[in-house]
Amino acid sequence: MRKVVDHLQRTIHYRFPPQQIISLAPAITNTMYHLNINKEIVGRTRFCIHPKDKVDQALNIGGTKDIKLNRIHRLNPDLVIAEKEENTKEIVEQLEQYYPVYVFEVQSIADALRMINDLGNIIHRQKEAHQLRHRINELFKELPKIQQKRVAYVIWKRPFMVVGKQTYINSLLNEMGFINPFTTFDSRYPEVTIEDLKRAQLDYIFLATEPYPFRDEDISSMKEMLPNVKPLIVDGEMFWYGFTMTQAVSYFKDLFRDQSLK
């Protein structure tokens, strides 16, 4: 047995290296596969959709917030991996009665890099994790920059919800030079009205493709409500942390060039 401390300062005892892992966080599931963990991942959520050619080999154990406990018991994992935002406290407390549960917390780019490092350590892929961190650090030096433009990143409709403070998405926006006026709101994902959006004096409004699937038809309605703001559909998956960070830079370069963001 091995003892580690997770990101919430909880002490975890588990078999090392783990041979039967369940991941409850899509971005971490994707990252594990790219750290050369394959058959060891025996369970994942229905939202763990990447990499598409590998996730089907792991059992779908439900959602990130509505797990199927009987399926987890069937797998009898020696390690469950969760993330504070993705999964509820109740799920963690339920599962830790039976299994070791390691909880990550990712709220910034620095946290995302720490996650990769610690993930490599707990699943015995330290070399692969070091290589991935180095690759991301080098790529992020090429992130496109914008000159202090105000942006809202919208994740939901009816009611509108936006990204706020202490989130990886906000950290990424800041790294590219955007100002997010909704970091002054109490919630990390505050509900906002059209009046809130108007008062924010936005330059851009990013309509994400997930979790709410904003589409091109939403562009025209936003233009009507906010005629002085440029709305854009953005690929929400490119704002995932972990391995996706290696794909994000080229995506943002293309987006900035195609949309003439400056």
Secondary structure, DSSP 8 states (H G I E B T S, - for coil): -EEEE-TTS-EEEE-SS-SSEEE--HHHHHHHHHTT--TTEEEE-TT---STTTGGGSEE-B-SSSB-HHHHHHH--SEEEEETTTS-HHHHHHHTTTS-EEEE---SHHHHHHHHHHHHHHTT-HHHHHHHHHHHHHHHTT----SS-BEEEEEETTTEEE--SS-HHHHHHHHTT-B-GGGGSSSSS-EE-HHHHHHTT-SEEEEESSSS---THHHHHHHHH-TTSEEEEE-GGGG--GGGHHHHHHHHHHHHHHTT--
